[in-house]
């Protein structure tokens, strides 16, 4: 088999020329250290169907049952309705796009990476995990002299609590931030083909909603990326990827530039386990430049 050429990919707030390869035959992504990132340019299994008892079969089995069914047509219609509903493959608790947005958008913020003079270097998105705590990608806050979080038009000073550059995740302390926390889902309950929604600030357009499906799971060391067709752009990094119930399942992180709708999110479990990781850092003086 011929080895693929290195795939060019773009974090959702900056561009990389990397040796990041996807092997479609094995579903793996190999991550190799590369040059420093450059700013981006403007550019349930189905249930077996249930069928109502045919009237002809009822007459054969029992003349009394045939009379019973003929005298109660509404009951027969109800049984038919229940039969169709129970065999439906759709989740009864799935919300509409508007309902997901109404529930989840209240927990999404904008994260600003500032220099020593308070000038904006770049910005992206974040999600409120608990009161005063925001999760985002590590590359969003990398090399920041100062950090700020904006919610409902109000800016809050933030500082780094924990981070893991290899997993590209970080958690910020945001004193004074009063915002609803996201409802946490589980990626092991996601299935390929399931609908998901991204909420973030692509190109600075705060609280933008986009939707798509889960198109794959790509194994890497320590877990897997969620591959999705949900559109993301520069500024979407660190925002929320939500399932059909409005539960947070991941954080949009990067997309492949040589292809279409090849977008990837880190799973929410990586953030939840961050305090337990041995190599998690608890200092804001981070100067890592490699991205894995």
N, C-alpha and C positions, 0 to 999 in steps of 0.2 A: 504493500500500500504506500502510495506517495505521501510524504509528510506535507501537511498544509503549510502555507506561508503564514508568518505571524499575523494575527488579526489586529487591526487598528481599532482601538476602542476609546470611548470618551466618557469620563466621569461626567455627571450631569451638571457640573459647574466648571470643568476644565478638560482639556484634551490631552491624551496620552498617545505616544507612539511606542507600543509595548510589545514584548514577546509574550503576549497573553493569547494562548492558543486554545481553540475548542476542537476537540476530537469528536465529530458527530457520530463516529462508530461506537465510541465507548462512553460518550456523554460526559467527558471530563474536561475541566479547564486546568491547564498547567500555568502556574503563576511564576514568573521569573523576574528578578529585580531588573530594573531598567533605569533609564535616565530620569531626571527630575521632571515632574509634570509641567507643562506649559499652559498658560491661560488659553481658554477656548476662544476661537475666532467667532465672529458674528455669523455666523452661518446657520351519589351513593350508589353504588352499584344499583342497576335498575331492578325493581321488584317484579316478580313474575305476575303477569297481568291476571286480574280476577274477572271472571265473566258471570253475568247474571244467568241464573238457571233458565234454559230455554223452556217455553211453555209446552212445547210438544213433549219434551222429556218429562215435564211435571205431569202431564196427562198419563203418560205411560206408567210412571211410578205410582201415581195416586190420583184417582179421579177427584177426591176431596180437595187435594192441593190445587188442582186446576181450577175448580170453582172458587177457591179462596183467592187465588191470584186475579181471576177475572173480576171479582167483586171489589178488589182493592187496587185499582190502577195507580193511584198516587204512591202507594207503598212500593209497587214495582218500579216506578220512575225513581224513587228515592234510592232503592237498592242499586239501580243502574248508575245513578250519579255517584254513589259511594264507591262502586266498583271502579269507575273511571278515575276518581280522585285518588284512591289508594294505590292505583297502578302508575300514577304520574311520577316521572323521574325527577321532577322539580322539587326543591326543598320548600316546605310550607313556610319556613321562617325567613326565607330570602326577602330582602328589602329592595325597593326600587332604588334607582340611582339617586333620586331626590332625597329619599329617606336616609340612605347611607351618608350623603353629604351633610344633611341636617344633623346627624348624630356625630360624625367624625370630624368635621371641619372645625368644630369648637376646640379641638385639641392640637391644631396645627399652627405653628408659628414661623416667623422668618428669623434666621440667624445671620448676624453681620460679623464678618471678620475685619477687624480694624487694625491700623498701624499705631505706632506710639503717639501720633498726634490726633488720633481719633478719626482719621480718614478711612473710608471704606476701601478695603482691598478686594473683597468679593463677598457675595452673600449666597445663601441657599435656604433650606427649610429645616424644620425640626418638629418633633412631636412631644407633647407633654405626657410623661410617664406617671408621675405623681405630682402633687402640689410642689411647685418650685423646682422641678426637675425636668429637663428637656434632653431627649436623645437625638443625635444626628450622626452624620458620617464624620470620620476623623479628618478626611481631606478638606472638609468644610472649614474647620477651625485651625488647620495646620499653619504654623508660623504666625499666628495672631498675637499681636501685642495686647490687644483688648478684645473683648467679646460683648456683643449686645444681642438681645432678643426682643423682637417687636411683636406685640399681640394687641389686636384691636386699636392700632394706631399709637400705642404707648410703648416706649422703649425701656428696657430693663437691663441693668448691668449683669453680666453673666461671668462665671469662672468655671474652669475645667475641673470636674470631679474625678472622672475615670476615663481612660482611653485605651484603645488597642489599635495601633497603626496597622498591624497585619490583618486584622479583621475589618479595618476601616470603620470603626464605631467609636463613639464617645458619648459621655453623659455630662451635662452641664448643670451647675447649681445656679438657679435664677431667683434670688431673694425677692419677695414681693409679688411674684407672678401668681395671680389667682386665675387659673384656667382649668376647665374640666380635664381630667386625665383620660387618656384613650382606653377603650376596652380592649384587653389583650386576647388575641386569638392564638391558635396553634397551627403551625405550618404542616404538621403531620396529618392534619385533617383536610388539607388542600388536595385537590385532585386536578390532573391535567384537564383543561377544558373549563374549569371553574372560573366564574367571572370575578374580577378584582378591580379595584378603583384606586387611583393615585390622587392624592391631594397635596399640593405644594405651591411653590412660587416660581414656576418656569418663566425665565426672562423677567423676573420681578413682578409678574402678575399673580398677586397673592391669592391664595385659596382657589386655585384653578383645579377643576375636577376633570379627570380623564378616565376612560375605562377600557378594559380589554379582558383577555383570559390568561390563565396560567398556561404557558406553552411548554414548560419543561422544568426539570430540577437538575442542576449541574453540580456534581459532587466536587468538593475541594477539601483540603485538609481541615478538619474540624467541623464539617457540616456540608451545606449545599447552598448555592444561590437559587433564588426563584427567578426563572425566566418567564417573561411576560410580554404580551403585545401591547400593554398599556402604554400610551405615548408619554415620554418624559423628555425634558430639555434641560439646558443649562439653568440652574436654580432649583431644579426638582430634587437634587441630592438631599438626603436626610428627611425628606417629607414622609408621609405615611402611605403604605400600600395596605388597603383594607379589603376584607372579604365581603361576601354578599350580606352578611349580618352587620357590617360596620365594625368588625373586629380588626385590630391592628395585627397584621401578619408579617410585615417587612418594611424596609426602608429603601426606596429607589436609589441606586448608587451609580450605575454606569450603563452605557449602551455601546454596542459595536457599530462603528461607522461604516464598515464594509458589509452592508446588509440592510434589511428593513425589518422594523419591529423586533429587533433583537435587544431587548432591554432586560436589566437584571437588578434584583433587590437582595439585600442581605436579610436573613430571617430575623424576626423579632427575638427569638431565643438567644441570639448572640448578645444582644444588649442585656437581657435578663440575667445571663450568666457572667456578665462582665466583671462584677465584683469578686467572683470566685476564681477568675483566671489568674494564674501565677504571674503572668507578664503584664497584667493590667497596671497602668500607671496612675498615680494620684497626685500629679503635679502639673501645673500649667506651663512649666518651662520645657516644652517639648520642641525638639528641632529635627525630628525624623523627616527625611526627604524621600525615602523609598515607599512605594505603594504596592501592596501585594494583591 
